[in-house]
Amino acid sequence: MEFEVISRYTRKQAIKDGVLIPIHDNRLKYPAVITDNLSAEVVDKTALVTQFIITVRSQESDGQYLRFQHEEQTIWAYVGPDDDLRPCLTFGFPSDF
């Protein structure tokens, strides 16, 4: 069964619109973005990435999402493809996904 695509909102468009904000950290293997909602709440992005790395090393994920705590809030890290099907990371609140 085939479906007609009505519209498509790409990662590149979301970055251009400010819905996703690139974060740059040499410790990350893949390109990463943070949702605008999370960015408004988290001032120190380096601390967020540090907590993510600590969690990755100490916990198994359940699929493509990894849950971790930062500043007493639950954050999700999603590993998935970008618009060109290359691996990338997206950090956000559960409600952002």
PDB file of N, CA, C and O in Angstrom:
ATOM      1  N   MET A   1       0.849  -1.175   0.000  1.00  0.00           N
ATOM      2  CA  MET A   1       0.000   0.000   0.000  1.00  0.00           C
ATOM      3  C   MET A   1       0.898   1.243   0.000  1.00  0.00           C
ATOM      4  O   MET A   1       1.843   1.337   0.783  1.00  0.00           O
ATOM      5  N   GLU A   2       0.593   2.175  -0.875  1.00  0.00           N
ATOM      6  CA  GLU A   2       1.345   3.419  -0.932  1.00  0.00           C
ATOM      7  C   GLU A   2       0.493   4.564  -0.408  1.00  0.00           C
ATOM      8  O   GLU A   2      -0.732   4.566  -0.536  1.00  0.00           O
ATOM      9  N   PHE A   3       1.174   5.536   0.187  1.00  0.00           N
ATOM     10  CA  PHE A   3       0.488   6.699   0.719  1.00  0.00           C
ATOM     11  C   PHE A   3       1.020   7.952   0.041  1.00  0.00           C
ATOM     12  O   PHE A   3       2.202   8.044  -0.291  1.00  0.00           O
ATOM     13  N   GLU A   4       0.142   8.896  -0.155  1.00  0.00           N
ATOM     14  CA  GLU A   4       0.549  10.165  -0.727  1.00  0.00           C
ATOM     15  C   GLU A   4       1.103  11.056   0.378  1.00  0.00           C
ATOM     16  O   GLU A   4       0.463  11.236   1.414  1.00  0.00           O
ATOM     17  N   VAL A   5       2.281  11.608   0.161  1.00  0.00           N
ATOM     18  CA  VAL A   5       2.877  12.521   1.127  1.00  0.00           C
ATOM     19  C   VAL A   5       2.189  13.875   0.969  1.00  0.00           C
ATOM     20  O   VAL A   5       2.225  14.483  -0.100  1.00  0.00           O
ATOM     21  N   ILE A   6       1.567  14.334   2.043  1.00  0.00           N
ATOM     22  CA  ILE A   6       0.858  15.611   2.004  1.00  0.00           C
ATOM     23  C   ILE A   6       1.816  16.763   2.275  1.00  0.00           C
ATOM     24  O   ILE A   6       1.771  17.794   1.604  1.00  0.00           O
ATOM     25  N   SER A   7       2.686  16.575   3.270  1.00  0.00           N
ATOM     26  CA  SER A   7       3.714  17.576   3.539  1.00  0.00           C
ATOM     27  C   SER A   7       4.869  16.887   4.255  1.00  0.00           C
ATOM     28  O   SER A   7       4.736  15.783   4.783  1.00  0.00           O
ATOM     29  N   ARG A   8       5.994  17.569   4.255  1.00  0.00           N
ATOM     30  CA  ARG A   8       7.186  17.024   4.881  1.00  0.00           C
ATOM     31  C   ARG A   8       7.917  18.174   5.551  1.00  0.00           C
ATOM     32  O   ARG A   8       8.158  19.213   4.937  1.00  0.00           O
ATOM     33  N   TYR A   9       8.270  17.978   6.818  1.00  0.00           N
ATOM     34  CA  TYR A   9       9.008  18.990   7.568  1.00  0.00           C
ATOM     35  C   TYR A   9      10.365  18.398   7.884  1.00  0.00           C
ATOM     36  O   TYR A   9      10.478  17.518   8.738  1.00  0.00           O
ATOM     37  N   THR A  10      11.392  18.869   7.208  1.00  0.00           N
ATOM     38  CA  THR A  10      12.707  18.283   7.345  1.00  0.00           C
ATOM     39  C   THR A  10      13.451  18.833   8.563  1.00  0.00           C
ATOM     40  O   THR A  10      13.087  19.864   9.128  1.00  0.00           O
ATOM     41  N   ARG A  11      14.479  18.124   8.937  1.00  0.00           N
ATOM     42  CA  ARG A  11      15.347  18.563  10.028  1.00  0.00           C
ATOM     43  C   ARG A  11      15.983  19.909   9.676  1.00  0.00           C
ATOM     44  O   ARG A  11      16.084  20.797  10.523  1.00  0.00           O
ATOM     45  N   LYS A  12      16.410  20.049   8.426  1.00  0.00           N
ATOM     46  CA  LYS A  12      17.014  21.316   7.989  1.00  0.00           C
ATOM     47  C   LYS A  12      16.027  22.479   8.132  1.00  0.00           C
ATOM     48  O   LYS A  12      16.406  23.575   8.544  1.00  0.00           O
ATOM     49  N   GLN A  13      14.762  22.232   7.790  1.00  0.00           N
ATOM     50  CA  GLN A  13      13.746  23.280   7.943  1.00  0.00           C
ATOM     51  C   GLN A  13      13.531  23.612   9.420  1.00  0.00           C
ATOM     52  O   GLN A  13      13.377  24.779   9.781  1.00  0.00           O
ATOM     53  N   ALA A  14      13.522  22.592  10.264  1.00  0.00           N
ATOM     54  CA  ALA A  14      13.322  22.820  11.699  1.00  0.00           C
ATOM     55  C   ALA A  14      14.473  23.632  12.286  1.00  0.00           C
ATOM     56  O   ALA A  14      14.258  24.474  13.158  1.00  0.00           O
ATOM     57  N   ILE A  15      15.690  23.382  11.812  1.00  0.00           N
ATOM     58  CA  ILE A  15      16.835  24.172  12.266  1.00  0.00           C
ATOM     59  C   ILE A  15      16.712  25.607  11.768  1.00  0.00           C
ATOM     60  O   ILE A  15      16.947  26.551  12.521  1.00  0.00           O
ATOM     61  N   LYS A  16      16.346  25.769  10.511  1.00  0.00           N
ATOM     62  CA  LYS A  16      16.172  27.118   9.949  1.00  0.00           C
ATOM     63  C   LYS A  16      15.082  27.897  10.688  1.00  0.00           C
ATOM     64  O   LYS A  16      15.211  29.102  10.902  1.00  0.00           O
ATOM     65  N   ASP A  17      14.004  27.200  11.077  1.00  0.00           N
ATOM     66  CA  ASP A  17      12.892  27.833  11.795  1.00  0.00           C
ATOM     67  C   ASP A  17      13.179  28.070  13.275  1.00  0.00           C
ATOM     68  O   ASP A  17      12.419  28.770  13.945  1.00  0.00           O
ATOM     69  N   GLY A  18      14.268  27.494  13.795  1.00  0.00           N
ATOM     70  CA  GLY A  18      14.602  27.667  15.198  1.00  0.00           C
ATOM     71  C   GLY A  18      13.917  26.669  16.122  1.00  0.00           C
ATOM     72  O   GLY A  18      14.001  26.807  17.342  1.00  0.00           O
ATOM     73  N   VAL A  19      13.247  25.674  15.570  1.00  0.00           N
ATOM     74  CA  VAL A  19      12.603  24.635  16.381  1.00  0.00           C
ATOM     75  C   VAL A  19      13.651  23.675  16.927  1.00  0.00           C
ATOM     76  O   VAL A  19      13.521  23.166  18.039  1.00  0.00           O
ATOM     77  N   LEU A  20      14.696  23.433  16.130  1.00  0.00           N
ATOM     78  CA  LEU A  20      15.854  22.656  16.553  1.00  0.00           C
ATOM     79  C   LEU A  20      17.075  23.560  16.486  1.00  0.00           C
ATOM     80  O   LEU A  20      17.257  24.295  15.516  1.00  0.00           O
ATOM     81  N   ILE A  21      17.909  23.505  17.516  1.00  0.00           N
ATOM     82  CA  ILE A  21      19.074  24.374  17.607  1.00  0.00           C
ATOM     83  C   ILE A  21      20.331  23.507  17.655  1.00  0.00           C
ATOM     84  O   ILE A  21      20.469  22.681  18.557  1.00  0.00           O
ATOM     85  N   PRO A  22      21.241  23.677  16.709  1.00  0.00           N
ATOM     86  CA  PRO A  22      22.473  22.881  16.722  1.00  0.00           C
ATOM     87  C   PRO A  22      23.301  23.148  17.973  1.00  0.00           C
ATOM     88  O   PRO A  22      23.424  24.286  18.426  1.00  0.00           O
ATOM     89  N   ILE A  23      23.861  22.085  18.516  1.00  0.00           N
ATOM     90  CA  ILE A  23      24.827  22.235  19.606  1.00  0.00           C
ATOM     91  C   ILE A  23      26.115  21.570  19.149  1.00  0.00           C
ATOM     92  O   ILE A  23      26.098  20.524  18.501  1.00  0.00           O
ATOM     93  N   HIS A  24      27.210  22.185  19.494  1.00  0.00           N
ATOM     94  CA  HIS A  24      28.512  21.703  19.045  1.00  0.00           C
ATOM     95  C   HIS A  24      29.334  21.297  20.258  1.00  0.00           C
ATOM     96  O   HIS A  24      29.603  22.106  21.146  1.00  0.00           O
ATOM     97  N   ASP A  25      29.723  20.039  20.279  1.00  0.00           N
ATOM     98  CA  ASP A  25      30.541  19.516  21.368  1.00  0.00           C
ATOM     99  C   ASP A  25      31.418  18.417  20.770  1.00  0.00           C
ATOM    100  O   ASP A  25      30.908  17.435  20.230  1.00  0.00           O
ATOM    101  N   ASN A  26      32.714  18.580  20.864  1.00  0.00           N
ATOM    102  CA  ASN A  26      33.654  17.633  20.257  1.00  0.00           C
ATOM    103  C   ASN A  26      33.574  16.237  20.860  1.00  0.00           C
ATOM    104  O   ASN A  26      34.084  15.282  20.273  1.00  0.00           O
ATOM    105  N   ARG A  27      32.945  16.104  22.017  1.00  0.00           N
ATOM    106  CA  ARG A  27      32.830  14.783  22.638  1.00  0.00           C
ATOM    107  C   ARG A  27      31.752  13.932  21.984  1.00  0.00           C
ATOM    108  O   ARG A  27      31.715  12.718  22.186  1.00  0.00           O
ATOM    109  N   LEU A  28      30.879  14.552  21.205  1.00  0.00           N
ATOM    110  CA  LEU A  28      29.803  13.811  20.549  1.00  0.00           C
ATOM    111  C   LEU A  28      30.271  13.272  19.207  1.00  0.00           C
ATOM    112  O   LEU A  28      30.927  13.973  18.437  1.00  0.00           O
ATOM    113  N   LYS A  29      29.930  12.034  18.940  1.00  0.00           N
ATOM    114  CA  LYS A  29      30.341  11.382  17.701  1.00  0.00           C
ATOM    115  C   LYS A  29      29.519  11.861  16.504  1.00  0.00           C
ATOM    116  O   LYS A  29      30.009  11.880  15.375  1.00  0.00           O
ATOM    117  N   TYR A  30      28.262  12.249  16.759  1.00  0.00           N
ATOM    118  CA  TYR A  30      27.345  12.627  15.686  1.00  0.00           C
ATOM    119  C   TYR A  30      26.885  14.068  15.855  1.00  0.00           C
ATOM    120  O   TYR A  30      26.946  14.609  16.959  1.00  0.00           O
ATOM    121  N   PRO A  31      26.427  14.695  14.778  1.00  0.00           N
ATOM    122  CA  PRO A  31      25.831  16.033  14.896  1.00  0.00           C
ATOM    123  C   PRO A  31      24.656  15.984  15.868  1.00  0.00           C
ATOM    124  O   PRO A  31      23.946  14.982  15.952  1.00  0.00           O
ATOM    125  N   ALA A  32      24.465  17.071  16.594  1.00  0.00           N
ATOM    126  CA  ALA A  32      23.405  17.097  17.603  1.00  0.00           C
ATOM    127  C   ALA A  32      22.635  18.403  17.558  1.00  0.00           C
ATOM    128  O   ALA A  32      23.161  19.455  17.194  1.00  0.00           O
ATOM    129  N   VAL A  33      21.368  18.299  17.939  1.00  0.00           N
ATOM    130  CA  VAL A  33      20.511  19.471  18.098  1.00  0.00           C
ATOM    131  C   VAL A  33      19.773  19.342  19.421  1.00  0.00           C
ATOM    132  O   VAL A  33      19.670  18.261  20.000  1.00  0.00           O
ATOM    133  N   ILE A  34      19.270  20.464  19.872  1.00  0.00           N
ATOM    134  CA  ILE A  34      18.452  20.528  21.076  1.00  0.00           C
ATOM    135  C   ILE A  34      17.138  21.201  20.685  1.00  0.00           C
ATOM    136  O   ILE A  34      17.140  22.145  19.895  1.00  0.00           O
ATOM    137  N   THR A  35      16.036  20.734  21.221  1.00  0.00           N
ATOM    138  CA  THR A  35      14.757  21.352  20.881  1.00  0.00           C
ATOM    139  C   THR A  35      14.694  22.759  21.464  1.00  0.00           C
ATOM    140  O   THR A  35      15.367  23.062  22.449  1.00  0.00           O
ATOM    141  N   ASP A  36      13.902  23.596  20.863  1.00  0.00           N
ATOM    142  CA  ASP A  36      13.776  24.972  21.349  1.00  0.00           C
ATOM    143  C   ASP A  36      13.212  25.001  22.772  1.00  0.00           C
ATOM    144  O   ASP A  36      13.605  25.849  23.572  1.00  0.00           O
ATOM    145  N   ASN A  37      12.298  24.088  23.094  1.00  0.00           N
ATOM    146  CA  ASN A  37      11.737  24.036  24.457  1.00  0.00           C
ATOM    147  C   ASN A  37      12.810  23.724  25.489  1.00  0.00           C
ATOM    148  O   ASN A  37      12.877  24.365  26.538  1.00  0.00           O
ATOM    149  N   LEU A  38      13.641  22.746  25.192  1.00  0.00           N
ATOM    150  CA  LEU A  38      14.713  22.387  26.123  1.00  0.00           C
ATOM    151  C   LEU A  38      15.755  23.490  26.192  1.00  0.00           C
ATOM    152  O   LEU A  38      16.265  23.794  27.271  1.00  0.00           O
ATOM    153  N   SER A  39      16.072  24.085  25.070  1.00  0.00           N
ATOM    154  CA  SER A  39      17.056  25.164  25.042  1.00  0.00           C
ATOM    155  C   SER A  39      16.633  26.343  25.920  1.00  0.00           C
ATOM    156  O   SER A  39      17.469  26.996  26.544  1.00  0.00           O
ATOM    157  N   ALA A  40      15.331  26.606  25.959  1.00  0.00           N
ATOM    158  CA  ALA A  40      14.825  27.703  26.790  1.00  0.00           C
ATOM    159  C   ALA A  40      14.986  27.410  28.279  1.00  0.00           C
ATOM    160  O   ALA A  40      15.043  28.335  29.090  1.00  0.00           O
ATOM    161  N   GLU A  41      15.059  26.132  28.645  1.00  0.00           N
ATOM    162  CA  GLU A  41      15.155  25.738  30.049  1.00  0.00           C
ATOM    163  C   GLU A  41      16.584  25.465  30.511  1.00  0.00           C
ATOM    164  O   GLU A  41      16.898  25.637  31.689  1.00  0.00           O
ATOM    165  N   VAL A  42      17.449  25.041  29.592  1.00  0.00           N
ATOM    166  CA  VAL A  42      18.807  24.629  29.950  1.00  0.00           C
ATOM    167  C   VAL A  42      19.795  25.694  29.501  1.00  0.00           C
ATOM    168  O   VAL A  42      19.949  25.951  28.307  1.00  0.00           O
ATOM    169  N   VAL A  43      20.458  26.303  30.464  1.00  0.00           N
ATOM    170  CA  VAL A  43      21.415  27.356  30.152  1.00  0.00           C
ATOM    171  C   VAL A  43      22.759  26.751  29.758  1.00  0.00           C
ATOM    172  O   VAL A  43      23.377  27.184  28.786  1.00  0.00           O
ATOM    173  N   ASP A  44      23.210  25.753  30.513  1.00  0.00           N
ATOM    174  CA  ASP A  44      24.533  25.172  30.308  1.00  0.00           C
ATOM    175  C   ASP A  44      24.436  23.920  29.445  1.00  0.00           C
ATOM    176  O   ASP A  44      24.219  22.822  29.959  1.00  0.00           O
ATOM    177  N   LYS A  45      24.597  24.083  28.133  1.00  0.00           N
ATOM    178  CA  LYS A  45      24.501  22.951  27.195  1.00  0.00           C
ATOM    179  C   LYS A  45      25.646  21.966  27.391  1.00  0.00           C
ATOM    180  O   LYS A  45      25.478  20.769  27.158  1.00  0.00           O
ATOM    181  N   THR A  46      26.825  22.465  27.822  1.00  0.00           N
ATOM    182  CA  THR A  46      27.960  21.573  28.076  1.00  0.00           C
ATOM    183  C   THR A  46      27.644  20.609  29.208  1.00  0.00           C
ATOM    184  O   THR A  46      27.998  19.432  29.136  1.00  0.00           O
ATOM    185  N   ALA A  47      26.988  21.088  30.240  1.00  0.00           N
ATOM    186  CA  ALA A  47      26.599  20.214  31.355  1.00  0.00           C
ATOM    187  C   ALA A  47      25.570  19.183  30.900  1.00  0.00           C
ATOM    188  O   ALA A  47      25.593  18.041  31.358  1.00  0.00           O
ATOM    189  N   LEU A  48      24.680  19.571  30.016  1.00  0.00           N
ATOM    190  CA  LEU A  48      23.698  18.637  29.468  1.00  0.00           C
ATOM    191  C   LEU A  48      24.403  17.498  28.724  1.00  0.00           C
ATOM    192  O   LEU A  48      24.083  16.327  28.928  1.00  0.00           O
ATOM    193  N   VAL A  49      25.354  17.844  27.870  1.00  0.00           N
ATOM    194  CA  VAL A  49      26.091  16.829  27.117  1.00  0.00           C
ATOM    195  C   VAL A  49      26.899  15.948  28.070  1.00  0.00           C
ATOM    196  O   VAL A  49      26.967  14.734  27.878  1.00  0.00           O
ATOM    197  N   THR A  50      27.508  16.545  29.090  1.00  0.00           N
ATOM    198  CA  THR A  50      28.259  15.767  30.079  1.00  0.00           C
ATOM    199  C   THR A  50      27.364  14.750  30.754  1.00  0.00           C
ATOM    200  O   THR A  50      27.748  13.588  30.893  1.00  0.00           O
ATOM    201  N   GLN A  51      26.175  15.161  31.179  1.00  0.00           N
ATOM    202  CA  GLN A  51      25.246  14.232  31.825  1.00  0.00           C
ATOM    203  C   GLN A  51      24.808  13.134  30.861  1.00  0.00           C
ATOM    204  O   GLN A  51      24.654  11.981  31.265  1.00  0.00           O
ATOM    205  N   PHE A  52      24.610  13.476  29.609  1.00  0.00           N
ATOM    206  CA  PHE A  52      24.270  12.488  28.587  1.00  0.00           C
ATOM    207  C   PHE A  52      25.380  11.446  28.466  1.00  0.00           C
ATOM    208  O   PHE A  52      25.101  10.247  28.443  1.00  0.00           O
ATOM    209  N   ILE A  53      26.628  11.888  28.391  1.00  0.00           N
ATOM    210  CA  ILE A  53      27.764  10.976  28.249  1.00  0.00           C
ATOM    211  C   ILE A  53      27.877  10.065  29.472  1.00  0.00           C
ATOM    212  O   ILE A  53      28.121   8.867  29.325  1.00  0.00           O
ATOM    213  N   ILE A  54      27.705  10.605  30.653  1.00  0.00           N
ATOM    214  CA  ILE A  54      27.745   9.796  31.873  1.00  0.00           C
ATOM    215  C   ILE A  54      26.654   8.732  31.825  1.00  0.00           C
ATOM    216  O   ILE A  54      26.892   7.576  32.174  1.00  0.00           O
ATOM    217  N   THR A  55      25.467   9.121  31.394  1.00  0.00           N
ATOM    218  CA  THR A  55      24.344   8.185  31.327  1.00  0.00           C
ATOM    219  C   THR A  55      24.586   7.105  30.280  1.00  0.00           C
ATOM    220  O   THR A  55      24.311   5.931  30.528  1.00  0.00           O
ATOM    221  N   VAL A  56      25.095   7.488  29.120  1.00  0.00           N
ATOM    222  CA  VAL A  56      25.367   6.517  28.056  1.00  0.00           C
ATOM    223  C   VAL A  56      26.319   5.438  28.553  1.00  0.00           C
ATOM    224  O   VAL A  56      26.158   4.262  28.227  1.00  0.00           O
ATOM    225  N   ARG A  57      27.293   5.833  29.330  1.00  0.00           N
ATOM    226  CA  ARG A  57      28.298   4.882  29.814  1.00  0.00           C
ATOM    227  C   ARG A  57      27.776   3.989  30.933  1.00  0.00           C
ATOM    228  O   ARG A  57      28.374   2.955  31.230  1.00  0.00           O
ATOM    229  N   SER A  58      26.678   4.376  31.550  1.00  0.00           N
ATOM    230  CA  SER A  58      26.218   3.622  32.721  1.00  0.00           C
ATOM    231  C   SER A  58      24.853   2.960  32.562  1.00  0.00           C
ATOM    232  O   SER A  58      24.406   2.267  33.476  1.00  0.00           O
ATOM    233  N   GLN A  59      24.195   3.148  31.458  1.00  0.00           N
ATOM    234  CA  GLN A  59      22.817   2.679  31.322  1.00  0.00           C
ATOM    235  C   GLN A  59      22.559   2.202  29.902  1.00  0.00           C
ATOM    236  O   GLN A  59      23.131   2.722  28.944  1.00  0.00           O
ATOM    237  N   GLU A  60      21.702   1.217  29.783  1.00  0.00           N
ATOM    238  CA  GLU A  60      21.268   0.771  28.468  1.00  0.00           C
ATOM    239  C   GLU A  60      20.044   1.569  28.051  1.00  0.00           C
ATOM    240  O   GLU A  60      19.223   1.952  28.886  1.00  0.00           O
ATOM    241  N   SER A  61      19.931   1.814  26.763  1.00  0.00           N
ATOM    242  CA  SER A  61      18.749   2.513  26.265  1.00  0.00           C
ATOM    243  C   SER A  61      17.683   1.499  25.904  1.00  0.00           C
ATOM    244  O   SER A  61      17.967   0.310  25.755  1.00  0.00           O
ATOM    245  N   ASP A  62      16.466   1.969  25.766  1.00  0.00           N
ATOM    246  CA  ASP A  62      15.390   1.095  25.305  1.00  0.00           C
ATOM    247  C   ASP A  62      15.017   1.543  23.890  1.00  0.00           C
ATOM    248  O   ASP A  62      14.021   2.235  23.678  1.00  0.00           O
ATOM    249  N   GLY A  63      15.839   1.130  22.938  1.00  0.00           N
ATOM    250  CA  GLY A  63      15.589   1.479  21.545  1.00  0.00           C
ATOM    251  C   GLY A  63      16.357   2.717  21.135  1.00  0.00           C
ATOM    252  O   GLY A  63      17.542   2.851  21.444  1.00  0.00           O
ATOM    253  N   GLN A  64      15.689   3.620  20.443  1.00  0.00           N
ATOM    254  CA  GLN A  64      16.333   4.810  19.911  1.00  0.00           C
ATOM    255  C   GLN A  64      16.375   5.963  20.910  1.00  0.00           C
ATOM    256  O   GLN A  64      17.024   6.978  20.657  1.00  0.00           O
ATOM    257  N   TYR A  65      15.684   5.815  22.046  1.00  0.00           N
ATOM    258  CA  TYR A  65      15.641   6.878  23.036  1.00  0.00           C
ATOM    259  C   TYR A  65      16.451   6.495  24.267  1.00  0.00           C
ATOM    260  O   TYR A  65      16.445   5.341  24.694  1.00  0.00           O
ATOM    261  N   LEU A  66      17.139   7.463  24.825  1.00  0.00           N
ATOM    262  CA  LEU A  66      17.837   7.284  26.095  1.00  0.00           C
ATOM    263  C   LEU A  66      17.312   8.353  27.040  1.00  0.00           C
ATOM    264  O   LEU A  66      17.413   9.546  26.753  1.00  0.00           O
ATOM    265  N   ARG A  67      16.757   7.931  28.156  1.00  0.00           N
ATOM    266  CA  ARG A  67      16.252   8.878  29.153  1.00  0.00           C
ATOM    267  C   ARG A  67      17.356   9.170  30.163  1.00  0.00           C
ATOM    268  O   ARG A  67      18.081   8.268  30.584  1.00  0.00           O
ATOM    269  N   PHE A  68      17.476  10.439  30.547  1.00  0.00           N
ATOM    270  CA  PHE A  68      18.407  10.791  31.612  1.00  0.00           C
ATOM    271  C   PHE A  68      17.898  12.027  32.333  1.00  0.00           C
ATOM    272  O   PHE A  68      17.031  12.742  31.831  1.00  0.00           O
ATOM    273  N   GLN A  69      18.444  12.269  33.509  1.00  0.00           N
ATOM    274  CA  GLN A  69      18.053  13.405  34.332  1.00  0.00           C
ATOM    275  C   GLN A  69      19.087  14.517  34.193  1.00  0.00           C
ATOM    276  O   GLN A  69      20.292  14.270  34.206  1.00  0.00           O
ATOM    277  N   HIS A  70      18.603  15.720  34.063  1.00  0.00           N
ATOM    278  CA  HIS A  70      19.469  16.905  34.035  1.00  0.00           C
ATOM    279  C   HIS A  70      18.697  18.041  34.684  1.00  0.00           C
ATOM    280  O   HIS A  70      17.567  18.344  34.300  1.00  0.00           O
ATOM    281  N   GLU A  71      19.327  18.666  35.679  1.00  0.00           N
ATOM    282  CA  GLU A  71      18.684  19.765  36.409  1.00  0.00           C
ATOM    283  C   GLU A  71      17.281  19.362  36.873  1.00  0.00           C
ATOM    284  O   GLU A  71      16.327  20.132  36.767  1.00  0.00           O
ATOM    285  N   GLU A  72      17.185  18.121  37.394  1.00  0.00           N
ATOM    286  CA  GLU A  72      15.945  17.573  37.961  1.00  0.00           C
ATOM    287  C   GLU A  72      14.814  17.434  36.941  1.00  0.00           C
ATOM    288  O   GLU A  72      13.642  17.402  37.316  1.00  0.00           O
ATOM    289  N   GLN A  73      15.154  17.352  35.671  1.00  0.00           N
ATOM    290  CA  GLN A  73      14.149  17.170  34.630  1.00  0.00           C
ATOM    291  C   GLN A  73      14.522  15.944  33.789  1.00  0.00           C
ATOM    292  O   GLN A  73      15.699  15.641  33.594  1.00  0.00           O
ATOM    293  N   THR A  74      13.505  15.260  33.303  1.00  0.00           N
ATOM    294  CA  THR A  74      13.735  14.120  32.430  1.00  0.00           C
ATOM    295  C   THR A  74      13.979  14.614  31.013  1.00  0.00           C
ATOM    296  O   THR A  74      13.188  15.375  30.456  1.00  0.00           O
ATOM    297  N   ILE A  75      15.088  14.164  30.444  1.00  0.00           N
ATOM    298  CA  ILE A  75      15.479  14.539  29.086  1.00  0.00           C
ATOM    299  C   ILE A  75      15.541  13.256  28.263  1.00  0.00           C
ATOM    300  O   ILE A  75      15.926  12.201  28.765  1.00  0.00           O
ATOM    301  N   TRP A  76      15.165  13.360  27.022  1.00  0.00           N
ATOM    302  CA  TRP A  76      15.333  12.255  26.089  1.00  0.00           C
ATOM    303  C   TRP A  76      16.411  12.623  25.085  1.00  0.00           C
ATOM    304  O   TRP A  76      16.479  13.754  24.604  1.00  0.00           O
ATOM    305  N   ALA A  77      17.243  11.653  24.784  1.00  0.00           N
ATOM    306  CA  ALA A  77      18.190  11.770  23.676  1.00  0.00           C
ATOM    307  C   ALA A  77      17.729  10.761  22.637  1.00  0.00           C
ATOM    308  O   ALA A  77      17.632   9.567  22.919  1.00  0.00           O
ATOM    309  N   TYR A  78      17.451  11.240  21.452  1.00  0.00           N
ATOM    310  CA  TYR A  78      16.972  10.393  20.362  1.00  0.00           C
ATOM    311  C   TYR A  78      18.077  10.246  19.328  1.00  0.00           C
ATOM    312  O   TYR A  78      18.642  11.237  18.866  1.00  0.00           O
ATOM    313  N   VAL A  79      18.379   9.012  18.971  1.00  0.00           N
ATOM    314  CA  VAL A  79      19.358   8.739  17.926  1.00  0.00           C
ATOM    315  C   VAL A  79      18.596   8.286  16.697  1.00  0.00           C
ATOM    316  O   VAL A  79      17.893   7.276  16.719  1.00  0.00           O
ATOM    317  N   GLY A  80      18.745   9.037  15.640  1.00  0.00           N
ATOM    318  CA  GLY A  80      18.022   8.692  14.420  1.00  0.00           C
ATOM    319  C   GLY A  80      18.690   9.295  13.215  1.00  0.00           C
ATOM    320  O   GLY A  80      19.748   9.915  13.326  1.00  0.00           O
ATOM    321  N   PRO A  81      18.083   9.120  12.069  1.00  0.00           N
ATOM    322  CA  PRO A  81      18.682   9.657  10.849  1.00  0.00           C
ATOM    323  C   PRO A  81      18.364  11.138  10.648  1.00  0.00           C
ATOM    324  O   PRO A  81      17.312  11.628  11.059  1.00  0.00           O
ATOM    325  N   ASP A  82      19.305  11.837  10.002  1.00  0.00           N
ATOM    326  CA  ASP A  82      19.011  13.203   9.577  1.00  0.00           C
ATOM    327  C   ASP A  82      18.343  13.147   8.206  1.00  0.00           C
ATOM    328  O   ASP A  82      17.959  12.069   7.753  1.00  0.00           O
ATOM    329  N   ASP A  83      18.204  14.258   7.559  1.00  0.00           N
ATOM    330  CA  ASP A  83      17.524  14.308   6.255  1.00  0.00           C
ATOM    331  C   ASP A  83      18.245  13.482   5.186  1.00  0.00           C
ATOM    332  O   ASP A  83      17.635  13.038   4.213  1.00  0.00           O
ATOM    333  N   ASP A  84      19.548  13.286   5.382  1.00  0.00           N
ATOM    334  CA  ASP A  84      20.339  12.513   4.421  1.00  0.00           C
ATOM    335  C   ASP A  84      20.611  11.090   4.916  1.00  0.00           C
ATOM    336  O   ASP A  84      21.480  10.392   4.395  1.00  0.00           O
ATOM    337  N   LEU A  85      19.848  10.677   5.934  1.00  0.00           N
ATOM    338  CA  LEU A  85      19.915   9.330   6.509  1.00  0.00           C
ATOM    339  C   LEU A  85      21.222   9.031   7.238  1.00  0.00           C
ATOM    340  O   LEU A  85      21.597   7.869   7.392  1.00  0.00           O
ATOM    341  N   ARG A  86      21.915  10.076   7.688  1.00  0.00           N
ATOM    342  CA  ARG A  86      23.115   9.897   8.514  1.00  0.00           C
ATOM    343  C   ARG A  86      22.710   9.970   9.982  1.00  0.00           C
ATOM    344  O   ARG A  86      21.729  10.637  10.314  1.00  0.00           O
ATOM    345  N   PRO A  87      23.449   9.294  10.873  1.00  0.00           N
ATOM    346  CA  PRO A  87      23.097   9.324  12.294  1.00  0.00           C
ATOM    347  C   PRO A  87      23.205  10.727  12.875  1.00  0.00           C
ATOM    348  O   PRO A  87      24.092  11.498  12.508  1.00  0.00           O
ATOM    349  N   CYS A  88      22.299  11.047  13.780  1.00  0.00           N
ATOM    350  CA  CYS A  88      22.338  12.326  14.483  1.00  0.00           C
ATOM    351  C   CYS A  88      21.637  12.172  15.824  1.00  0.00           C
ATOM    352  O   CYS A  88      20.910  11.205  16.050  1.00  0.00           O
ATOM    353  N   LEU A  89      21.859  13.129  16.703  1.00  0.00           N
ATOM    354  CA  LEU A  89      21.257  13.146  18.033  1.00  0.00           C
ATOM    355  C   LEU A  89      20.294  14.315  18.153  1.00  0.00           C
ATOM    356  O   LEU A  89      20.532  15.398  17.620  1.00  0.00           O
ATOM    357  N   THR A  90      19.204  14.071  18.865  1.00  0.00           N
ATOM    358  CA  THR A  90      18.277  15.148  19.207  1.00  0.00           C
ATOM    359  C   THR A  90      18.000  15.061  20.693  1.00  0.00           C
ATOM    360  O   THR A  90      17.586  14.014  21.191  1.00  0.00           O
ATOM    361  N   PHE A  91      18.226  16.160  21.408  1.00  0.00           N
ATOM    362  CA  PHE A  91      17.934  16.243  22.827  1.00  0.00           C
ATOM    363  C   PHE A  91      16.656  17.049  23.017  1.00  0.00           C
ATOM    364  O   PHE A  91      16.474  18.089  22.384  1.00  0.00           O
ATOM    365  N   GLY A  92      15.775  16.575  23.885  1.00  0.00           N
ATOM    366  CA  GLY A  92      14.543  17.312  24.149  1.00  0.00           C
ATOM    367  C   GLY A  92      13.792  16.739  25.323  1.00  0.00           C
ATOM    368  O   GLY A  92      14.165  15.703  25.875  1.00  0.00           O
ATOM    369  N   PHE A  93      12.730  17.421  25.700  1.00  0.00           N
ATOM    370  CA  PHE A  93      11.800  16.899  26.703  1.00  0.00           C
ATOM    371  C   PHE A  93      10.964  15.787  26.057  1.00  0.00           C
ATOM    372  O   PHE A  93      10.776  15.796  24.841  1.00  0.00           O
ATOM    373  N   PRO A  94      10.465  14.843  26.837  1.00  0.00           N
ATOM    374  CA  PRO A  94       9.608  13.798  26.251  1.00  0.00           C
ATOM    375  C   PRO A  94       8.458  14.367  25.428  1.00  0.00           C
ATOM    376  O   PRO A  94       8.092  13.801  24.398  1.00  0.00           O
ATOM    377  N   SER A  95       7.892  15.472  25.871  1.00  0.00           N
ATOM    378  CA  SER A  95       6.757  16.084  25.149  1.00  0.00           C
ATOM    379  C   SER A  95       7.167  16.689  23.809  1.00  0.00           C
ATOM    380  O   SER A  95       6.304  17.009  22.992  1.00  0.00           O
ATOM    381  N   ASP A  96       8.466  16.851  23.571  1.00  0.00           N
ATOM    382  CA  ASP A  96       8.935  17.405  22.297  1.00  0.00           C
ATOM    383  C   ASP A  96       8.924  16.380  21.173  1.00  0.00           C
ATOM    384  O   ASP A  96       9.042  16.729  19.999  1.00  0.00           O
ATOM    385  N   PHE A  97       8.783  15.119  21.543  1.00  0.00           N
ATOM    386  CA  PHE A  97       8.868  14.057  20.527  1.00  0.00           C
ATOM    387  C   PHE A  97       7.520  13.570  20.187  1.00  0.00           C
ATOM    388  O   PHE A  97       7.378  12.677  19.352  1.00  0.00           O
TER     389      PHE A  97
END
